[in-house]
Each structure stands twice: as C-alpha cells, then as structure tokens.
Amino acid sequence: MDLIDNISTALIILIRAGAVFRVAFCFFKMITVEDEAPQYKKRLKNVLLFYVLAELAFVIKSVVLTYYV
C-alpha cells in the first residue's frame, strides 16, 4: 500500500509542476505573440481542465482506497 501512495504522491507533484509550467508558458506566449493569443487561451483552458480532472481522479482513488481498505 505504501508503494501505491508513493507513486500517487509523485504523480500528483509531477502533474502540479507540469500544469504550473504550462500555464506560465501559455501566459508568456500570449503576451509576446499577440496574433496567436486565442490559440494559447484555448491551450490554457485545456491545461486547467486537465489539472482539475487529474486532481479529481486522485481524490476518487483516495476515497475508494480509504473506503475499501
């Protein structure tokens, strides 16, 4: 069980870090390349949606593990 928790913790950290860097990248690109701003807004929205769904998946996993174990 500890292995699953360690892997989950590592994945959550990687997802959070990746989302933060991707959001920062999209913001900087929106500022510098104004012609492609709508495209980066869409990418930013997709990153935030992915982050919320990923966090939700880990919360559901946590609830299931605490309920059944």
Rosetta blueprint (number, residue, H / E / L):
1 M L
2 D H
3 L H
4 I H
5 D H
6 N H
7 I H
8 S H
9 T H
10 A H
11 L H
12 I H
13 I H
14 L H
15 I H
16 R H
17 A H
18 G H
19 A H
20 V H
21 F H
22 R H
23 V H
24 A H
25 F H
26 C H
27 F H
28 F H
29 K H
30 M H
31 I H
32 T H
33 V L
34 E H
35 D H
36 E H
37 A H
38 P H
39 Q H
40 Y H
41 K H
42 K H
43 R H
44 L H
45 K H
46 N H
47 V H
48 L H
49 L H
50 F H
51 Y H
52 V H
53 L H
54 A H
55 E H
56 L H
57 A H
58 F H
59 V H
60 I H
61 K H
62 S H
63 V H
64 V H
65 L H
66 T H
67 Y H
68 Y H
69 V L
